[in-house]
Structure formats: C-alpha cells, structure tokens
Amino acid sequence: MTDAFFSFEDPGSVSTAETSGTVKRRGASGAIKVLSVTSEIFPLIKTGGLADVTGSLPKALERLGIETLSLVPGYPSVMGQLRTAPPLLVFDELLGERASLLYAQIEGLSLLVLDCPALYARDGGPYVDAAGVDYADNWKRFAALSLAAAEVAGGALPGWIPDIVHPHDWQTALTSVYMRELEVPTPVVLTVHNLAFQGQFSASLLPALGLRPELYATDCLEYFRDISYLKGGLQTADAITTVSPTYAREILTPRFGMGMDGILNQRLDVLRGIVNGIDLEVWDPAADPYLPVNYDAASLRKKRQNRRHLLEAFGLDTDGAGPVFAAVSRLTWQKGMDMLAETADEIINSGGKLIVCGQGDREIERQLLETAARHPGQMTVHIGYAEAIAHLMHAGADAIIQPSRFEPCGLTQLYALRYGCVPVVSRTGGLSETIIDANDAAMSARVATGFQFHPVTTDGLRTALRRAVEAYADPKQWARLQNQGMKARFSWDRSAQQYAAVYASLMNRSKTSPSRPLPKAVS
C-alpha cells in the first residue's frame, strides 16, 4: 500500500453531498479495493473482539495486495487521534444531520472517519452512555454510518470506488440495504461477529431512515413486528461470513440461530465460516511493551516474573502453590460469567487464585464482587477494561477461563495460547475449533493445549477447573500444555486468503449477475 490513497485536486460535486476536493487513488494497479464499514476498530476504539478483527484484517489483506479503506464513526477517541485532516466529503443532510468524511492514516490503517458531532460526540462508550444505557438514537447513529458507506460505494469520492463493501455486524448491516436502494451494484460481504445483537428497532422509524415502506417485509427488514438492521443485511448481502466454521453451522439451528436460523438456511449457499486470526505483532510476549518481563517459548520461566507482577498489581498474595486463573470478558450470561461466579469459591478453596476483568450485567458483577470480598488476597474483580491490563493478565496468569454458552470465535483463548496461558473453555463455536482438550489421548500425543467441557453447565465448568488444578500440580505436564499452546499459530494469513477468495468470487460473479433485489413498490 502506498503512503496515501488520495491526492487533492479541484472541487467536484455529487448529487447528495458536496466535496472539499476531488480524490484520486494512488494504489497498485489492479489491486482489489475494499471498503470496510465498522463501528469500532483497534487501536482507535474497542469494546471487544470486533475491533481487533477490523483493525488487523486490513493489514493481512494488504500483504495479499488488497487495499482496505475502513469507515468508522468519529467518536471522541477517534477524533482525538486525527491531526489536520481536511474533509474529503461534506454531507449537508445525512439523515437530518450535517456530517463530513475525513481521511487519515493511523497505525498502518487507512481510515475514513464520519465526523458528525451530533451523533458521535458522547461522553460514554460507542453504544451506551456512562450509566451503561443504550443511546436512544442508536438507530440513527448507525444508520447514518451505513448510508455514508453506501454513498461512498456509489462513487461519492471522485476517483475512488470500491470493488467490495465489507460491513460488520448489525451496526453497519443497513449498508447493503441503502446500496440496493441507491442501485449501487458493488458486491457486499457481511460478517456476523455475534448473531445475538441484531439492531432491532420500531418499524415507525422507516420514514426517518429514508427507506420505503415496502421494505417493511418478511424478505427484508420486518422482524417480529419491528425492523432489524441485521436481518436487512442478511437478506441483501451477496455473501455472509461468520467468524468460525463451527459457528456457521450452529447458527443454522434454532438453539443458536437467535430467530435468524430460517433466513440463514435460506441463504446457505452464500454463508461461510472463516475463523478469526490475531495480530502476532500486537500480541507477542517477546516484544509486548505492556509486560514487565518479555519472554518466549524458549524462556518460559520468565513468565513467573510477570505472574508476581500481576498478583502485586491487584493486591493478591504472591505465595501459594496453586494456579492463578484469569477471566478477561464481558460479564454476561452469554460468556458464562454467572457460572464462574458460582464456581469461584471452589477455585480459591482448591488453592488457586482468581482475577476477573470486565464489565456487563450488574447482577453478575455483584455476585463476583461479593465472592471476591469473601476471599481477600485470593480473588479480585476489576470492573472495566484496559488493554494494558488484558496483556498483563495473559502474561501473568497460569490459565484463562472462558465458559461461554455460545462463542462465535473467541480471541481471548488465542491470545492466551500465544502467552503460555492455558485455556479452560466450553466446547462451542470457535472455542471448540481452536483448543485441543487435554484428554489422555491428546496428552499422550503431546498435542493438547487446554481444557474443554461439555455440556456447558456449572458442573461442566467445575469439572474442567478441577482437571486444570490437577494438571497444574504436575509441572512437566503443565509445561507441555504451555509449550504446545505457544506453538499454535493463529495468524491472519490463512483467514485473509479465504476472505480474498470470497472477494474474488463475488467480483467475478457480479460481472454476470445482479445483486439481490429489494421488494418493489406496490402499484
């Protein structure tokens, strides 16, 4: 990728917006151009794995000669990292708001930032306010992002038109609906990171969204008498990907389909699971700037120094022969954190220690905090998330706990493997694909990397934790688990090749067949 995508020339004009300058691409001749549309991206704004994926996939695609321009909202944390970024495009009226698109290159990412203070200049997070309540206008905030993406896909930036548009999750799923309304033929790949979040709002908002009433239909946006942004995307995207092959199969069933299994079965021919990778430069214990002591598989003994730093940082006792367990997660039912709250006493009673970092359901937070209060010096709970804390926890803990009831892919267990932190996971989704259970056969073959449990119940988790404590008591056995995990390579290289294949297939197909149509107006 070149130093800049754009150069500025004389002002031009487009039908729905005005530009401050015509833009001209300076990319490699013939390179596939992708417009990625996302509500968060690491390292600018992150609440979970979505940001990690959208921040690292473009870099892996770049190595394949694919150029990605990522469109993100202008949250305060994003705007604060922009220097002098003149607007490329000004929207006089974007769902009733004035907005502009700014271009920047940050941390190796090429970005389009939708600057709209009325929608994004908030004191809270990307989706909720400081009290943890969803913003009442989320319907508008992310519809505006999707509409801006559709305009860019249609050529609003003179001289730059993407070959593929790649929205992520419900927040940007309306992109393909708006594109079809604007008759933009560019193929769309919609990636579903978590089907449980569907962008469900009142159907009365259709006029405010600038969408025809005919789109309130079972083959488009209508969803249990409301509208669902995600459903609209699933119905209109040219390809649908999920973040692991197992999850792609699971969501075809009523148990995991979250009410969308019927639609997904209808679109089975375009559904594909591609397992996530991780950025091996960001997550590298040998060079991680967040760690007090760097190490690798050849110097694994140094990990114990990080263990001491971790315990001291959280005010826990540094003595004791038991393992240090950690959980870095949203504290929700989906993530099984209520089951962890129910088994935490047993971890401490078995001689282990427990550190929990995350936030979410207030009742689960309360249960964990109350348990920690019963075990001073042995257990602590940090409500919130910080990147530095997450890195230190993976480097210092002996084992990571992920008892998810469903898990599309999961990245935490991949980070843990990289850091010699043994995962204890439920057997579901991407967790089942990325962790090899330490049963007798796998241990004998020296291929085991962690502990799986099924069924996904409190008793199942309790059994897995006991197995981990027993294995930790044998230093040689535990070291084999750590070393085997650190040998695993979940880079983006293979997954990026699979995305590239999806892109190429759609580009070839788009030459001979149109995109999926939307419902027509009733005459």
C-alpha positions in Angstrom: 0.0 0.0 0.0 1.3 3.5 -0.8 1.8 6.3 1.6 -1.6 7.8 0.8 -4.8 6.8 -1.0 -5.7 10.2 -2.1 -4.4 13.4 -3.6 -6.4 16.7 -3.7 -7.5 18.3 -6.9 -10.2 20.8 -7.9 -13.5 20.6 -6.1 -16.1 18.4 -7.7 -19.8 17.8 -6.9 -22.0 14.8 -6.3 -25.8 14.6 -6.1 -26.3 14.1 -2.3 -23.2 15.8 -0.9 -20.5 18.4 -1.6 -16.8 17.7 -1.5 -14.0 19.9 -0.4 -11.8 18.2 -3.0 -11.8 15.5 -5.6 -9.9 12.5 -4.5 -7.7 10.3 -6.6 -6.5 6.8 -5.7 -2.8 6.1 -5.7 -2.9 2.3 -5.3 -1.2 -0.6 -7.0 -2.7 -1.1 -10.5 -5.4 -3.8 -10.5 -5.5 -4.1 -6.7 -8.8 -5.1 -5.2 -10.2 -2.1 -3.2 -12.3 -2.9 -0.2 -14.5 -0.5 1.8 -14.7 -1.9 5.4 -17.5 -0.5 7.5 -17.3 -0.9 11.2 -18.5 0.6 14.4 -15.1 0.1 16.2 -11.5 -0.6 15.2 -8.4 -1.2 17.2 -6.4 0.7 18.3 -8.7 3.7 18.0 -11.9 2.4 19.7 -12.5 -1.0 21.2 -15.2 -2.7 23.3 -14.5 -6.3 22.2 -13.2 -8.7 19.5 -14.9 -6.8 16.6 -12.3 -4.0 17.0 -9.4 -6.5 17.0 -10.7 -8.1 13.8 -11.4 -4.9 11.9 -8.0 -3.5 13.0 -5.9 -6.5 12.0 -7.6 -8.0 8.9 -6.8 -5.0 6.7 -3.1 -5.4 7.4 -3.2 -9.1 6.5 -5.2 -8.3 3.3 -2.6 -5.7 2.4 0.1 -8.5 2.2 -2.1 -10.1 -0.5 -2.3 -6.9 -2.5 -5.8 -5.9 -1.3 -6.3 -2.3 -0.2 -8.8 -1.6 2.6 -10.3 1.7 3.5 -12.1 1.5 6.8 -15.1 3.8 7.5 -15.6 4.4 11.2 -17.7 6.8 13.3 -16.0 10.0 14.6 -16.2 9.1 18.3 -14.2 11.5 20.6 -11.4 8.9 21.0 -11.1 8.7 17.2 -11.3 12.4 16.6 -8.6 12.9 19.2 -6.1 10.9 17.2 -6.7 12.9 14.0 -4.4 15.8 13.3 -5.1 18.1 10.4 -7.5 16.1 8.3 -9.4 18.2 5.8 -12.8 16.9 4.9 -13.0 14.8 1.6 -16.8 15.0 1.5 -19.4 17.1 3.3 -23.0 15.8 3.7 -25.4 18.7 4.1 -28.1 16.3 5.1 -27.3 12.8 6.4 -30.5 11.6 8.0 -31.1 15.1 9.1 -27.5 15.9 10.3 -24.6 17.7 8.8 -21.5 15.5 8.6 -18.2 15.1 6.8 -15.8 12.4 5.9 -12.2 12.8 6.9 -9.2 10.7 5.7 -6.4 9.7 7.9 -3.7 7.0 8.2 -3.2 5.8 11.8 -1.2 2.8 13.0 -1.0 1.3 9.5 -4.7 1.7 8.8 -6.3 3.8 6.1 -9.4 5.4 7.6 -12.5 7.3 6.6 -13.9 9.0 9.7 -17.5 10.1 9.7 -17.3 13.4 11.6 -20.8 14.1 13.0 -20.7 15.6 16.5 -24.5 15.4 16.8 -24.3 11.7 16.6 -20.9 10.6 18.0 -19.6 13.3 20.4 -20.7 11.5 23.5 -19.1 11.1 27.0 -20.0 7.4 27.2 -18.9 4.4 25.0 -19.7 3.7 21.4 -23.1 2.2 22.2 -24.1 3.1 25.8 -23.9 6.2 28.0 -21.9 6.5 31.2 -24.6 4.7 33.1 -24.5 1.7 30.7 -27.8 2.5 29.0 -28.1 2.3 25.2 -28.3 5.7 23.4 -31.8 6.3 22.4 -30.7 7.3 18.9 -28.5 4.3 18.1 -30.9 3.6 15.3 -29.9 6.9 13.7 -26.2 6.8 14.6 -25.5 3.6 12.8 -28.0 4.0 10.0 -26.1 7.3 9.2 -22.8 5.3 9.1 -24.4 2.8 6.8 -25.8 5.4 4.5 -22.5 7.2 4.3 -20.9 3.9 3.3 -23.5 3.4 0.6 -22.8 6.8 -0.8 -19.0 6.1 -0.9 -19.7 2.8 -2.5 -21.7 4.6 -5.2 -18.8 6.9 -6.1 -19.3 9.9 -3.7 -15.5 10.1 -3.5 -14.5 11.0 -7.1 -11.8 8.7 -8.4 -12.3 6.0 -5.8 -14.9 3.3 -6.0 -14.5 0.1 -4.0 -14.7 -3.3 -5.6 -16.1 -4.9 -2.4 -18.0 -3.4 0.5 -17.5 -5.3 3.8 -19.8 -4.3 6.7 -19.6 -5.9 10.1 -22.4 -6.8 12.5 -25.8 -5.0 12.9 -24.4 -1.6 13.3 -23.4 -1.4 9.6 -25.7 -4.1 8.2 -28.0 -1.5 6.6 -25.2 -0.6 4.2 -26.3 -3.2 1.7 -30.0 -2.1 2.0 -29.1 1.5 1.3 -26.8 0.4 -1.6 -29.7 -1.5 -3.2 -32.0 1.5 -2.8 -29.3 3.7 -4.5 -28.8 1.0 -7.2 -25.1 0.6 -6.3 -24.1 -2.8 -7.8 -20.9 -3.3 -5.8 -20.9 -6.8 -4.1 -21.3 -6.8 -0.3 -19.8 -9.2 2.2 -21.5 -9.0 5.6 -19.6 -10.5 8.5 -21.6 -11.6 11.6 -19.4 -11.5 14.7 -22.3 -12.2 17.1 -25.8 -13.0 15.9 -27.3 -12.2 19.3 -27.0 -8.5 18.6 -29.5 -7.7 15.8 -30.2 -3.9 15.8 -34.0 -4.3 16.4 -36.0 -1.0 16.4 -39.5 0.2 15.8 -40.9 0.0 12.3 -42.2 3.5 12.7 -38.6 4.7 12.1 -38.6 3.7 8.4 -39.5 7.2 7.2 -36.8 8.8 9.3 -34.4 6.2 7.8 -35.3 7.4 4.4 -36.5 3.9 3.4 -39.6 2.9 1.5 -42.5 1.4 3.5 -42.2 -1.6 1.1 -39.0 -2.6 2.8 -41.1 -3.5 5.9 -41.4 -7.0 4.5 -40.5 -10.5 5.6 -37.9 -10.7 2.9 -36.2 -7.5 4.0 -36.4 -5.6 7.3 -39.5 -6.8 9.1 -38.7 -8.8 12.2 -41.3 -9.7 14.8 -43.3 -6.5 14.1 -40.2 -4.4 14.3 -37.3 -3.9 11.9 -33.9 -5.5 12.2 -30.8 -3.9 10.7 -29.1 -7.3 10.8 -31.9 -9.0 9.1 -31.9 -6.4 6.3 -28.2 -7.1 5.8 -28.6 -10.9 5.8 -31.3 -10.6 3.2 -29.4 -8.2 0.9 -25.7 -9.1 1.2 -24.1 -11.0 -1.6 -22.1 -13.1 0.8 -22.4 -13.8 4.6 -19.4 -14.8 6.7 -19.2 -15.7 10.4 -16.1 -15.9 12.4 -15.7 -19.7 12.6 -16.9 -22.7 10.6 -18.5 -24.3 13.7 -20.5 -21.1 14.5 -21.6 -21.0 10.8 -23.1 -24.5 11.4 -24.5 -23.7 14.8 -26.5 -20.6 13.7 -28.5 -22.7 11.3 -30.2 -24.3 14.3 -33.0 -22.8 16.5 -30.7 -23.1 19.6 -28.0 -20.8 18.2 -29.9 -19.0 15.4 -31.4 -16.3 17.6 -34.5 -16.2 15.4 -32.4 -15.8 12.2 -31.9 -19.5 11.5 -34.7 -19.6 8.9 -33.2 -16.7 7.0 -29.7 -18.2 7.2 -30.9 -21.6 6.0 -32.5 -19.9 3.0 -29.1 -18.2 2.3 -27.0 -21.3 3.0 -25.4 -21.1 -0.5 -23.6 -17.8 0.4 -22.9 -18.5 4.1 -19.3 -19.3 5.1 -17.3 -19.6 8.3 -13.8 -18.1 8.4 -12.0 -18.4 11.7 -10.5 -15.2 13.1 -6.8 -14.7 13.4 -4.8 -12.5 15.8 -2.2 -9.8 15.2 1.0 -11.6 16.1 2.8 -8.2 16.4 0.4 -6.7 18.9 0.1 -10.0 20.8 3.7 -11.1 21.2 5.1 -11.8 24.7 8.6 -11.5 23.4 8.1 -7.8 22.5 5.0 -6.7 24.3 5.5 -3.2 25.7 2.9 -3.8 28.4 4.8 -6.6 30.1 7.3 -6.0 32.9 9.3 -9.0 31.6 9.3 -10.2 28.0 9.6 -13.9 27.2 9.0 -16.6 24.6 8.7 -20.4 24.5 12.4 -20.8 25.0 12.4 -18.6 28.1 9.0 -19.5 29.5 10.4 -19.5 33.1 10.3 -15.7 32.9 6.6 -15.9 32.8 6.6 -16.4 36.5 8.1 -12.9 37.0 5.0 -11.5 35.2 2.9 -13.7 37.5 4.3 -11.9 40.5 3.9 -8.5 39.0 0.2 -9.4 38.2 -0.5 -10.5 41.7 1.2 -7.5 43.2 -0.7 -5.1 40.8 -4.0 -6.5 42.0 -3.0 -6.7 45.7 -3.2 -10.5 45.9 -0.9 -12.8 47.9 2.1 -13.8 46.0 2.7 -17.1 47.9 0.8 -20.3 47.4 1.4 -23.3 45.1 -1.9 -23.2 43.2 -2.6 -21.8 39.8 -3.6 -18.2 39.0 -6.8 -18.2 37.0 -7.9 -15.2 35.0 -11.0 -14.1 33.1 -11.0 -11.2 30.7 -14.5 -11.0 29.4 -17.8 -9.2 29.2 -19.6 -10.2 32.4 -22.7 -11.6 30.8 -24.8 -14.7 30.6 -23.6 -15.4 27.1 -20.0 -15.5 28.3 -21.0 -17.9 31.2 -19.8 -15.4 33.8 -22.7 -16.4 36.1 -21.2 -19.9 36.1 -17.8 -18.5 37.0 -19.4 -16.7 39.9 -20.9 -19.9 41.1 -17.6 -21.8 41.0 -15.2 -19.1 42.1 -15.3 -20.3 45.8 -14.1 -23.7 44.7 -11.2 -22.2 42.8 -10.0 -20.5 45.9 -10.7 -23.5 48.2 -8.6 -25.7 45.9 -5.6 -23.4 46.5 -5.9 -21.3 43.3 -6.4 -17.5 42.8 -8.8 -15.7 40.5 -8.6 -12.4 38.8 -11.6 -11.1 36.8 -11.5 -8.2 34.4 -14.6 -6.9 32.5 -18.0 -5.4 32.8 -21.5 -6.2 31.8 -24.6 -7.5 33.7 -24.8 -5.7 37.0 -26.1 -8.8 38.9 -23.2 -10.9 37.7 -20.8 -8.0 38.6 -22.4 -8.0 42.1 -22.0 -11.8 42.5 -18.4 -11.7 41.5 -17.6 -8.7 43.7 -19.3 -10.4 46.7 -17.3 -13.5 46.2 -14.1 -11.6 46.0 -14.9 -9.8 49.2 -15.0 -13.2 50.9 -11.5 -14.1 49.7 -9.2 -11.1 50.3 -5.8 -11.6 48.9 -7.0 -14.6 46.8 -9.5 -13.1 44.4 -10.2 -9.7 42.8 -12.6 -8.2 40.3 -11.8 -5.2 38.1 -14.9 -3.7 36.6 -13.9 -2.2 33.3 -11.4 -2.9 30.5 -7.9 -1.6 29.7 -5.6 -3.0 27.0 -2.6 -2.9 29.3 -4.4 -4.9 32.0 -5.5 -7.6 29.5 -2.0 -8.1 28.2 -0.5 -8.4 31.7 -3.3 -10.9 32.7 -2.4 -13.2 29.8 1.2 -12.9 30.6 0.9 -13.4 34.3 -2.0 -15.9 34.8 -1.5 -19.6 34.5 -4.9 -20.3 33.0 -7.7 -18.3 31.3 -11.3 -19.2 31.9 -13.9 -18.9 29.0 -17.1 -20.7 29.9 -19.2 -19.2 27.1 -22.6 -20.6 26.4 -22.0 -19.7 22.8 -18.9 -18.2 21.2 -18.8 -17.3 17.5 -15.0 -17.4 17.5 -13.3 -16.0 20.6 -10.0 -14.3 20.6 -9.1 -14.4 24.2 -8.2 -18.1 24.1 -5.9 -17.3 21.1 -4.1 -14.6 23.0 -3.8 -17.0 25.9 -2.2 -19.7 23.8 0.3 -17.2 22.5 1.3 -16.2 26.1 1.5 -19.7 27.5 -1.7 -19.2 29.5 -3.7 -22.4 29.4 -7.3 -22.0 28.3 -10.3 -23.6 30.1 -13.1 -23.3 27.7 -16.6 -24.6 26.8 -16.9 -26.8 23.8 -18.8 -24.4 21.5 -18.2 -22.3 18.4 -14.7 -21.2 17.7 -13.6 -22.4 21.2 -14.1 -26.0 20.1 -12.0 -25.4 16.9 -9.0 -23.7 18.5 -8.4 -25.6 21.7 -7.4 -29.3 21.9 -8.7 -30.9 25.1 -6.1 -32.3 27.5 -7.7 -35.8 27.5 -5.5 -38.9 27.9 -5.0 -39.4 24.2 -4.1 -35.8 23.4 -1.7 -35.6 26.4 0.0 -38.8 25.3 0.3 -37.5 21.8 1.5 -34.2 23.2 -1.0 -32.1 21.2 -3.3 -30.9 24.0 -3.5 -27.1 24.5 -6.2 -26.7 27.1 -9.3 -28.0 28.8 -12.7 -28.2 27.2 -16.0 -29.0 28.9 -19.4 -30.1 27.7 -22.3 -29.8 28.4 -22.0 -26.1 29.1 -23.2 -26.1 32.7 -21.8 -25.1 36.1 -21.0 -28.7 36.8 -19.2 -29.0 33.5 -17.1 -25.9 34.3 -16.4 -27.2 37.8 -15.1 -30.5 36.4 -12.8 -28.7 33.9 -11.4 -26.4 36.6 -10.6 -29.5 38.8 -8.8 -31.1 35.9 -6.8 -27.9 35.4 -5.8 -27.7 39.1 -4.7 -31.4 39.0 -2.7 -30.8 35.8 -1.0 -27.7 37.3 0.2 -29.9 40.2 2.4 -31.7 37.7 5.0 -29.1 36.4 6.1 -31.2 33.5 2.6 -31.8 32.3 1.7 -28.1 32.7 4.8 -27.0 30.8 3.9 -29.4 27.9 0.4 -27.7 27.7 2.0 -24.2 27.7 4.6 -25.1 25.1 2.1 -26.8 22.8 -0.2 -23.8 23.0 2.7 -21.4 22.2 3.5 -23.4 19.1 0.0 -22.7 17.7 -0.1 -20.1 15.0 -3.4 -18.3 14.6 -2.2 -15.5 12.4 -4.5 -13.8 9.9 -2.6 -15.2 6.9 -4.8 -18.2 6.1 -8.0 -16.4 7.0 -7.1 -13.4 4.9 -6.6 -15.7 2.0 -10.1 -17.1 2.5 -11.6 -13.6 2.6 -9.6 -12.8 -0.6 -11.1 -15.8 -2.3 -14.6 -14.7 -1.3 -13.9 -11.2 -2.7 -12.6 -12.6 -6.0 -15.5 -14.9 -6.4 -18.1 -12.1 -5.9 -16.2 -9.8 -8.3 -16.3 -12.5 -11.0 -19.9 -13.3 -10.3 -21.0 -9.6 -10.3 -20.0 -9.4 -13.9 -22.7 -11.8 -14.9 -25.4 -11.5 -12.3 -27.0 -8.5 -10.5 -27.2 -8.1 -6.7 -30.2 -9.3 -4.7 -33.2 -7.1 -5.4 -35.3 -5.3 -2.8 -39.1 -5.5 -2.6 -40.7 -3.3 -5.2 -43.3 -0.6 -4.6 -46.9 -1.7 -4.9 -48.5 -0.2 -7.9 
